[in-house]
C-alpha cells in the first residue's frame, strides 16, 4: 500500500514517468544543441572532420566528458551528427529543433525543465574546454541567476510531490518516531523543502538544513517563514526551539560530529556531489545507530543523458548513476536500503 500511494502522488503531479522523461529529454537536448550551434559547432561539421580537428577548432579537451558529449549526439535516435570511418559530420536528415515546437507538445507542469536547462547548458562549453567551474560557482555566477532560477524550480508542484511521496513511503511508525528527534536535511535549496518537511512533522522535529551554496542558504533563511504561511496559514507556531538551523556544508564533508542526528533526508542531491559514495558514508557517520535515512534520488536509466551532461558541466558533479551503484554504496556501509524507482525514493535504518 505504501508503494502504491507513493506512485499515485508522483503520477498525479507529473503524469507517467515515461512520458515525463521523453519530454524532459527534448527540452535538455534542445538547449545543448542550441549552445553548440551558437559556438558554430554544427556549421563546422558541414564538412566531415576528425575528432582531433574538432578539438583543435573549439579548444575542447581530450577527456571522458568530451567523449560522452560526442557519443550522446551520435547515438541519439535523432542524431544531429554522424560518425563514419573516424570522421564526424552534420546529419542533413535531422534538423535542429525549435523550442516553440517542443514546448507546444510538453505538459505545462514539466516546462520548468527549460528554466533549468537554459542557464546551465551554456556551461557545457566551459567543461569541454576544461575551465575550472565548480558547483558553487555554477550556482552563484551572473549575480545569482542560477540560484534564483532554482528557487523558482524548487517551488514547483513536481518537487513538492516527490517530497510528499518520500514521507508516504515511510511507515506510520517511522513518521511518529521522528517527532522530537534531530533531523539533518542535506541540500536544502530555496527553503520550501525545509518548510514542507517542518509541516509534515508539525514543527515537532528539530531540523538542521545544510547546503554548500551560500546564496541558497540566504534564500532558505529568508523564504522559510514565508513558505510556511503560504503552504499552511494555520501552521504551528515557530519558536526558538523548533525553528530550523541553516548551515553551510558539503554533503561529502558534513560539518558535524559522529552520531549527531536521528534522521537524515535528501532529495535529488547526490548527482550534484563530487562523490556520492562519500556522501552516503558521511550520512551514515552523522546519523546515530538505529536512526532513519530517507529521501529520493533519480537514477539511470530513468534520467535522460542530456540532463546528465548538463549536471556534469560542473567539474565536481558526479552526475547520475545506476540503482546497483546506489544499493552497493549503502551496502558497503553495512546498510540495506528499501528503494522505489524511478524516483529513487529510499528508506533505511542505520544499522552500521
DRENDO-1510 file (C-alpha; in Angstrom, 1 decimal, always signed):
<recs>
REC; n; res; u; v; w
REC; 1; UNK; +0.0; +0.0; +0.0 .
REC; 2; UNK; +2.8; +2.4; +0.8 .
REC; 3; UNK; +4.3; +1.9; -2.6 .
REC; 4; UNK; +1.0; +2.4; -4.4 .
REC; 5; UNK; +0.4; +5.6; -2.5 .
REC; 6; UNK; +3.9; +6.8; -3.3 .
REC; 7; UNK; +3.4; +6.2; -7.0 .
REC; 8; UNK; +0.0; +7.8; -7.1 .
REC; 9; UNK; +1.3; +11.0; -5.5 .
REC; 10; UNK; +4.0; +11.3; -8.2 .
REC; 11; UNK; +1.7; +10.3; -11.0 .
REC; 12; UNK; -0.9; +12.9; -10.1 .
REC; 13; UNK; +1.7; +15.6; -10.4 .
REC; 14; UNK; +3.8; +14.6; -13.4 .
REC; 15; UNK; +1.9; +12.0; -15.3 .
REC; 16; UNK; +3.6; +8.8; -16.3 .
REC; 17; UNK; +7.3; +8.7; -15.7 .
REC; 18; UNK; +7.9; +7.5; -19.3 .
REC; 19; UNK; +6.1; +10.5; -20.8 .
REC; 20; UNK; +7.7; +13.0; -18.5 .
REC; 21; UNK; +11.1; +11.5; -19.3 .
REC; 22; UNK; +10.6; +11.9; -23.0 .
REC; 23; UNK; +9.5; +15.5; -22.7 .
REC; 24; UNK; +12.4; +16.3; -20.4 .
REC; 25; UNK; +14.8; +14.7; -23.0 .
REC; 26; UNK; +13.6; +17.0; -25.7 .
REC; 27; UNK; +14.0; +20.2; -23.6 .
REC; 28; UNK; +17.5; +19.5; -22.4 .
REC; 29; UNK; +18.5; +18.2; -25.8 .
REC; 30; UNK; +17.3; +21.5; -27.4 .
REC; 31; UNK; +19.4; +23.7; -25.1 .
REC; 32; UNK; +22.6; +21.7; -25.5 .
REC; 33; UNK; +22.2; +21.7; -29.3 .
REC; 34; UNK; +21.5; +25.4; -29.2 .
REC; 35; UNK; +24.6; +26.1; -27.2 .
REC; 36; UNK; +26.8; +24.1; -29.6 .
REC; 37; UNK; +25.1; +25.7; -32.6 .
REC; 38; UNK; +25.8; +29.2; -31.2 .
REC; 39; UNK; +29.5; +28.2; -31.0 .
REC; 40; UNK; +29.5; +27.2; -34.7 .
REC; 41; UNK; +29.9; +23.5; -33.9 .
REC; 42; UNK; +27.3; +22.3; -36.5 .
REC; 43; UNK; +28.4; +24.7; -39.2 .
REC; 44; UNK; +31.9; +23.4; -38.8 .
REC; 45; UNK; +30.6; +19.8; -39.3 .
REC; 46; UNK; +29.0; +20.6; -42.6 .
REC; 47; UNK; +32.3; +19.1; -43.9 .
REC; 48; UNK; +33.5; +15.8; -42.4 .
REC; 49; UNK; +36.0; +16.4; -39.6 .
REC; 50; UNK; +38.2; +14.2; -37.5 .
REC; 51; UNK; +37.9; +14.2; -33.7 .
REC; 52; UNK; +41.3; +16.0; -33.4 .
REC; 53; UNK; +40.2; +18.7; -35.9 .
REC; 54; UNK; +37.1; +19.4; -33.8 .
REC; 55; UNK; +39.0; +19.6; -30.6 .
REC; 56; UNK; +41.6; +22.0; -32.1 .
REC; 57; UNK; +38.9; +24.2; -33.7 .
REC; 58; UNK; +37.0; +24.8; -30.5 .
REC; 59; UNK; +39.6; +24.3; -27.8 .
REC; 60; UNK; +37.9; +21.2; -26.4 .
REC; 61; UNK; +40.0; +19.0; -24.1 .
REC; 62; UNK; +40.5; +15.3; -24.8 .
REC; 63; UNK; +38.5; +14.0; -21.8 .
REC; 64; UNK; +35.9; +11.4; -20.8 .
REC; 65; UNK; +33.3; +14.2; -20.7 .
REC; 66; UNK; +34.1; +15.4; -24.2 .
REC; 67; UNK; +33.7; +11.8; -25.5 .
REC; 68; UNK; +30.4; +11.4; -23.6 .
REC; 69; UNK; +29.0; +14.6; -25.4 .
REC; 70; UNK; +30.0; +13.2; -28.8 .
REC; 71; UNK; +28.7; +9.7; -28.1 .
REC; 72; UNK; +25.4; +11.1; -26.8 .
REC; 73; UNK; +24.9; +13.2; -30.0 .
REC; 74; UNK; +25.9; +10.2; -32.2 .
REC; 75; UNK; +23.8; +7.5; -30.6 .
REC; 76; UNK; +20.7; +9.6; -30.2 .
REC; 77; UNK; +17.7; +8.2; -32.1 .
REC; 78; UNK; +17.5; +11.7; -33.7 .
REC; 79; UNK; +21.2; +12.1; -34.1 .
REC; 80; UNK; +22.3; +15.5; -35.5 .
REC; 81; UNK; +25.8; +14.3; -36.2 .
REC; 82; UNK; +27.1; +11.0; -37.6 .
REC; 83; UNK; +30.4; +9.2; -37.3 .
REC; 84; UNK; +31.9; +7.2; -40.2 .
REC; 85; UNK; +35.5; +5.9; -40.6 .
REC; 86; UNK; +36.8; +8.3; -37.9 .
REC; 87; UNK; +35.1; +11.4; -39.4 .
REC; 88; UNK; +32.2; +13.3; -37.8 .
REC; 89; UNK; +29.7; +15.2; -39.9 .
REC; 90; UNK; +26.4; +17.0; -39.6 .
REC; 91; UNK; +23.4; +14.8; -40.3 .
REC; 92; UNK; +21.4; +16.5; -43.0 .
REC; 93; UNK; +18.4; +14.3; -42.4 .
REC; 94; UNK; +17.9; +15.6; -38.8 .
REC; 95; UNK; +17.2; +19.3; -38.5 .
REC; 96; UNK; +17.9; +21.3; -35.3 .
REC; 97; UNK; +14.7; +21.6; -33.3 .
REC; 98; UNK; +12.9; +24.8; -32.2 .
REC; 99; UNK; +12.0; +25.4; -28.6 .
REC; 100; UNK; +8.5; +26.6; -29.6 .
REC; 101; UNK; +7.6; +23.2; -31.2 .
REC; 102; UNK; +9.0; +21.3; -28.2 .
REC; 103; UNK; +7.1; +23.3; -25.6 .
REC; 104; UNK; +3.9; +23.1; -27.6 .
REC; 105; UNK; +4.0; +19.3; -27.1 .
REC; 106; UNK; +5.1; +19.4; -23.5 .
REC; 107; UNK; +2.9; +19.1; -20.4 .
REC; 108; UNK; +2.8; +22.6; -18.9 .
REC; 109; UNK; +3.7; +21.1; -15.5 .
REC; 110; UNK; +7.1; +20.0; -17.0 .
REC; 111; UNK; +8.0; +23.2; -18.7 .
REC; 112; UNK; +10.0; +24.2; -15.7 .
REC; 113; UNK; +12.8; +22.0; -17.2 .
REC; 114; UNK; +13.5; +24.8; -19.6 .
REC; 115; UNK; +14.3; +27.0; -16.6 .
REC; 116; UNK; +16.9; +24.6; -15.5 .
REC; 117; UNK; +18.3; +23.7; -19.0 .
REC; 118; UNK; +18.8; +27.2; -20.4 .
REC; 119; UNK; +21.2; +28.8; -17.9 .
REC; 120; UNK; +23.1; +25.5; -17.1 .
REC; 121; UNK; +23.5; +24.2; -20.7 .
REC; 122; UNK; +25.9; +27.1; -21.6 .
REC; 123; UNK; +28.3; +25.6; -19.0 .
REC; 124; UNK; +28.8; +22.7; -21.4 .
REC; 125; UNK; +31.4; +24.7; -23.3 .
REC; 126; UNK; +33.3; +25.6; -20.1 .
REC; 127; UNK; +33.5; +21.9; -19.2 .
REC; 128; UNK; +34.5; +20.9; -22.8 .
REC; 129; UNK; +37.3; +23.4; -22.6 .
REC; 130; UNK; +38.2; +22.3; -19.0 .
REC; 131; UNK; +37.6; +25.6; -17.4 .
REC; 132; UNK; +37.6; +25.3; -13.6 .
REC; 133; UNK; +33.9; +25.8; -12.8 .
REC; 134; UNK; +32.6; +24.1; -9.7 .
REC; 135; UNK; +29.1; +23.6; -8.2 .
REC; 136; UNK; +29.1; +26.8; -6.0 .
REC; 137; UNK; +30.5; +28.8; -8.9 .
REC; 138; UNK; +27.8; +27.4; -11.2 .
REC; 139; UNK; +25.0; +28.5; -8.9 .
REC; 140; UNK; +26.4; +31.9; -7.9 .
REC; 141; UNK; +27.7; +33.2; -11.3 .
REC; 142; UNK; +25.9; +36.0; -13.1 .
REC; 143; UNK; +24.6; +37.7; -9.9 .
REC; 144; UNK; +23.0; +34.5; -8.6 .
REC; 145; UNK; +21.0; +34.0; -11.7 .
REC; 146; UNK; +21.1; +30.2; -11.4 .
REC; 147; UNK; +20.3; +30.4; -7.7 .
REC; 148; UNK; +17.2; +32.5; -8.4 .
REC; 149; UNK; +16.2; +30.1; -11.2 .
REC; 150; UNK; +16.4; +27.1; -8.9 .
REC; 151; UNK; +14.4; +29.0; -6.3 .
REC; 152; UNK; +11.6; +29.1; -8.9 .
REC; 153; UNK; +12.0; +25.5; -10.0 .
REC; 154; UNK; +12.1; +24.0; -6.4 .
REC; 155; UNK; +8.8; +25.7; -5.8 .
REC; 156; UNK; +7.0; +23.6; -8.5 .
REC; 157; UNK; +4.4; +21.0; -7.7 .
REC; 158; UNK; +6.5; +18.2; -9.0 .
REC; 159; UNK; +9.2; +18.7; -6.5 .
REC; 160; UNK; +6.6; +19.0; -3.7 .
REC; 161; UNK; +5.0; +15.8; -4.9 .
REC; 162; UNK; +8.4; +14.0; -4.6 .
REC; 163; UNK; +8.9; +15.3; -1.1 .
REC; 164; UNK; +5.3; +14.2; -0.2 .
REC; 165; UNK; +6.0; +10.8; -1.7 .
REC; 166; UNK; +9.1; +10.4; +0.4 .
REC; 167; UNK; +7.1; +10.7; +3.6 .
REC; 168; UNK; +4.3; +8.5; +2.2 .
REC; 169; UNK; +6.9; +5.7; +1.7 .
REC; 170; UNK; +7.7; +5.7; +5.4 .
REC; 171; UNK; +5.8; +3.5; +7.8 .
REC; 172; UNK; +3.3; +5.3; +10.1 .
REC; 173; UNK; +5.5; +4.2; +13.0 .
REC; 174; UNK; +8.5; +5.8; +11.4 .
REC; 175; UNK; +6.7; +9.1; +10.9 .
REC; 176; UNK; +5.6; +9.1; +14.5 .
REC; 177; UNK; +9.0; +8.2; +15.7 .
REC; 178; UNK; +10.6; +11.2; +14.1 .
REC; 179; UNK; +8.7; +13.6; +16.4 .
REC; 180; UNK; +11.0; +15.1; +19.0 .
REC; 181; UNK; +14.1; +13.9; +17.1 .
REC; 182; UNK; +17.0; +15.7; +15.3 .
REC; 183; UNK; +16.9; +15.7; +11.5 .
REC; 184; UNK; +19.5; +16.8; +9.0 .
REC; 185; UNK; +18.3; +18.0; +5.6 .
REC; 186; UNK; +21.1; +17.8; +3.1 .
REC; 187; UNK; +20.8; +20.2; +0.1 .
REC; 188; UNK; +18.0; +22.4; +1.5 .
REC; 189; UNK; +17.9; +24.7; -1.6 .
REC; 190; UNK; +15.5; +27.6; -1.5 .
REC; 191; UNK; +13.8; +26.8; +1.8 .
REC; 192; UNK; +10.5; +25.4; +0.5 .
REC; 193; UNK; +11.7; +21.8; +1.1 .
REC; 194; UNK; +12.6; +22.7; +4.7 .
REC; 195; UNK; +9.2; +24.3; +5.2 .
REC; 196; UNK; +7.4; +21.2; +3.8 .
REC; 197; UNK; +9.4; +18.8; +6.0 .
REC; 198; UNK; +8.7; +21.0; +9.0 .
REC; 199; UNK; +5.0; +21.0; +8.3 .
REC; 200; UNK; +4.9; +17.2; +7.7 .
REC; 201; UNK; +6.3; +16.9; +11.2 .
REC; 202; UNK; +4.2; +19.7; +12.5 .
REC; 203; UNK; +7.2; +21.6; +13.9 .
REC; 204; UNK; +7.9; +18.7; +16.3 .
REC; 205; UNK; +11.3; +17.8; +14.9 .
REC; 206; UNK; +14.5; +19.9; +15.1 .
REC; 207; UNK; +15.8; +20.5; +11.6 .
REC; 208; UNK; +19.3; +21.4; +10.6 .
REC; 209; UNK; +19.3; +22.4; +6.9 .
REC; 210; UNK; +22.6; +22.2; +5.0 .
REC; 211; UNK; +23.6; +23.5; +1.6 .
REC; 212; UNK; +27.0; +24.2; +0.1 .
REC; 213; UNK; +25.8; +27.3; -1.8 .
REC; 214; UNK; +25.8; +30.5; +0.4 .
REC; 215; UNK; +23.2; +32.1; -1.9 .
REC; 216; UNK; +20.8; +29.2; -1.5 .
REC; 217; UNK; +21.2; +29.4; +2.3 .
REC; 218; UNK; +20.4; +33.1; +2.2 .
REC; 219; UNK; +17.2; +32.4; +0.2 .
REC; 220; UNK; +16.3; +29.5; +2.5 .
REC; 221; UNK; +16.6; +31.6; +5.7 .
REC; 222; UNK; +14.6; +34.4; +4.1 .
REC; 223; UNK; +11.9; +32.2; +2.5 .
REC; 224; UNK; +11.3; +29.6; +5.2 .
REC; 225; UNK; +8.7; +31.7; +7.2 .
REC; 226; UNK; +7.0; +32.9; +4.0 .
REC; 227; UNK; +6.7; +29.4; +2.7 .
REC; 228; UNK; +5.2; +28.1; +5.9 .
REC; 229; UNK; +2.4; +30.7; +5.8 .
REC; 230; UNK; +1.9; +30.2; +2.0 .
REC; 231; UNK; +1.5; +26.4; +2.4 .
REC; 232; UNK; -0.4; +26.4; +5.6 .
REC; 233; UNK; -1.6; +29.8; +7.0 .
REC; 234; UNK; -2.7; +27.9; +10.2 .
REC; 235; UNK; +0.7; +26.3; +10.7 .
REC; 236; UNK; +2.0; +25.6; +14.3 .
REC; 237; UNK; +3.9; +28.4; +16.0 .
REC; 238; UNK; +7.6; +28.7; +15.1 .
REC; 239; UNK; +9.6; +29.0; +18.3 .
REC; 240; UNK; +13.3; +29.3; +19.2 .
REC; 241; UNK; +13.3; +25.6; +19.9 .
REC; 242; UNK; +11.6; +24.4; +16.7 .
REC; 243; UNK; +13.0; +26.9; +14.1 .
REC; 244; UNK; +15.3; +25.3; +11.6 .
REC; 245; UNK; +19.0; +26.0; +11.7 .
REC; 246; UNK; +20.6; +26.7; +8.3 .
REC; 247; UNK; +24.3; +25.9; +7.9 .
REC; 248; UNK; +26.8; +25.9; +5.1 .
REC; 249; UNK; +28.3; +22.5; +4.4 .
REC; 250; UNK; +29.1; +19.9; +1.7 .
REC; 251; UNK; +27.4; +16.5; +1.6 .
REC; 252; UNK; +30.8; +14.9; +1.3 .
REC; 253; UNK; +32.2; +16.8; +4.3 .
REC; 254; UNK; +29.3; +17.3; +6.7 .
REC; 255; UNK; +30.4; +19.8; +9.5 .
REC; 256; UNK; +29.1; +17.7; +12.3 .
REC; 257; UNK; +30.3; +15.1; +14.8 .
REC; 258; UNK; +29.6; +11.4; +14.6 .
REC; 259; UNK; +26.1; +10.4; +15.7 .
REC; 260; UNK; +24.7; +14.0; +15.7 .
REC; 261; UNK; +21.3; +13.2; +14.2 .
REC; 262; UNK; +18.5; +10.7; +14.4 .
REC; 263; UNK; +17.2; +11.2; +10.9 .
REC; 264; UNK; +18.6; +12.3; +7.5 .
REC; 265; UNK; +16.8; +13.5; +4.4 .
REC; 266; UNK; +17.9; +14.4; +0.9 .
REC; 267; UNK; +16.1; +14.8; -2.5 .
REC; 268; UNK; +17.7; +14.8; -5.9 .
REC; 269; UNK; +21.0; +15.9; -4.5 .
REC; 270; UNK; +23.6; +13.2; -4.9 .
REC; 271; UNK; +24.2; +13.8; -8.6 .
REC; 272; UNK; +25.5; +17.3; -7.8 .
REC; 273; UNK; +28.2; +15.9; -5.4 .
REC; 274; UNK; +31.7; +15.0; -6.5 .
REC; 275; UNK; +31.5; +11.6; -4.8 .
REC; 276; UNK; +28.0; +10.1; -4.0 .
REC; 277; UNK; +29.6; +7.2; -2.2 .
REC; 278; UNK; +31.4; +9.5; +0.1 .
REC; 279; UNK; +28.2; +11.5; +0.7 .
REC; 280; UNK; +26.5; +8.3; +1.7 .
REC; 281; UNK; +29.4; +7.4; +4.1 .
REC; 282; UNK; +29.0; +10.9; +5.7 .
REC; 283; UNK; +25.3; +10.4; +6.2 .
REC; 284; UNK; +25.9; +7.1; +7.9 .
REC; 285; UNK; +28.5; +8.7; +10.1 .
REC; 286; UNK; +26.4; +11.6; +11.4 .
REC; 287; UNK; +23.2; +9.5; +11.8 .
REC; 288; UNK; +23.0; +7.6; +15.1 .
REC; 289; UNK; +22.8; +3.8; +15.1 .
REC; 290; UNK; +19.1; +2.9; +14.7 .
REC; 291; UNK; +18.4; +6.2; +13.0 .
REC; 292; UNK; +16.4; +6.7; +9.8 .
REC; 293; UNK; +17.8; +7.6; +6.4 .
REC; 294; UNK; +15.2; +8.6; +3.7 .
REC; 295; UNK; +14.8; +10.7; +0.6 .
REC; 296; UNK; +14.9; +10.4; -3.2 .
REC; 297; UNK; +17.5; +10.3; -6.0 .
REC; 298; UNK; +16.5; +9.8; -9.6 .
REC; 299; UNK; +18.6; +7.0; -11.2 .
REC; 300; UNK; +19.7; +5.7; -14.6 .
REC; 301; UNK; +18.2; +4.8; -16.9 .
REC; 302; UNK; +15.2; +6.9; -16.0 .
REC; 303; UNK; +17.2; +10.2; -16.2 .
REC; 304; UNK; +17.9; +11.4; -19.7 .
REC; 305; UNK; +21.5; +11.7; -21.0 .
REC; 306; UNK; +21.2; +15.4; -21.9 .
REC; 307; UNK; +20.3; +16.3; -18.3 .
REC; 308; UNK; +23.3; +14.2; -17.2 .
REC; 309; UNK; +25.6; +16.2; -19.5 .
REC; 310; UNK; +24.2; +19.5; -18.1 .
REC; 311; UNK; +24.7; +18.4; -14.5 .
REC; 312; UNK; +28.3; +17.2; -15.2 .
REC; 313; UNK; +29.2; +20.5; -16.8 .
REC; 314; UNK; +30.3; +21.4; -13.3 .
REC; 315; UNK; +33.8; +20.0; -12.7 .
REC; 316; UNK; +32.9; +18.4; -9.4 .
REC; 317; UNK; +29.5; +17.0; -10.1 .
REC; 318; UNK; +29.4; +13.2; -10.4 .
REC; 319; UNK; +26.2; +13.1; -12.4 .
REC; 320; UNK; +23.6; +10.3; -12.3 .
REC; 321; UNK; +24.3; +6.7; -11.5 .
REC; 322; UNK; +22.6; +3.3; -11.6 .
REC; 323; UNK; +20.4; +1.6; -8.9 .
REC; 324; UNK; +23.1; -1.1; -8.5 .
REC; 325; UNK; +25.6; +1.6; -7.6 .
REC; 326; UNK; +23.2; +3.2; -5.1 .
REC; 327; UNK; +22.5; -0.1; -3.4 .
REC; 328; UNK; +26.2; -1.1; -3.3 .
REC; 329; UNK; +27.3; +2.2; -1.8 .
REC; 330; UNK; +24.9; +1.7; +1.1 .
REC; 331; UNK; +25.8; -2.0; +1.4 .
REC; 332; UNK; +29.5; -1.0; +1.7 .
REC; 333; UNK; +28.4; +0.9; +4.8 .
REC; 334; UNK; +26.5; -2.1; +6.2 .
REC; 335; UNK; +23.0; -0.8; +5.3 .
REC; 336; UNK; +20.3; -2.4; +3.2 .
REC; 337; UNK; +18.0; +0.2; +1.5 .
REC; 338; UNK; +14.4; -0.1; +0.6 .
REC; 339; UNK; +14.1; +1.6; -2.8 .
REC; 340; UNK; +11.3; +2.5; -5.2 .
REC; 341; UNK; +12.4; +3.6; -8.7 .
REC; 342; UNK; +12.4; +5.6; -11.0 .
REC; 343; UNK; +12.1; +8.4; -8.5 .
REC; 344; UNK; +14.6; +6.5; -6.4 .
REC; 345; UNK; +12.7; +7.0; -3.1 .
REC; 346; UNK; +14.5; +5.3; -0.3 .
REC; 347; UNK; +14.2; +4.4; +3.4 .
REC; 348; UNK; +16.7; +2.6; +5.5 .
REC; 349; UNK; +17.7; +2.1; +9.1 .
REC; 350; UNK; +21.3; +2.9; +10.1 .
REC; 351; UNK; +22.5; -0.5; +11.3 .
REC; 352; UNK; +26.1; +0.4; +10.7 .
</recs>
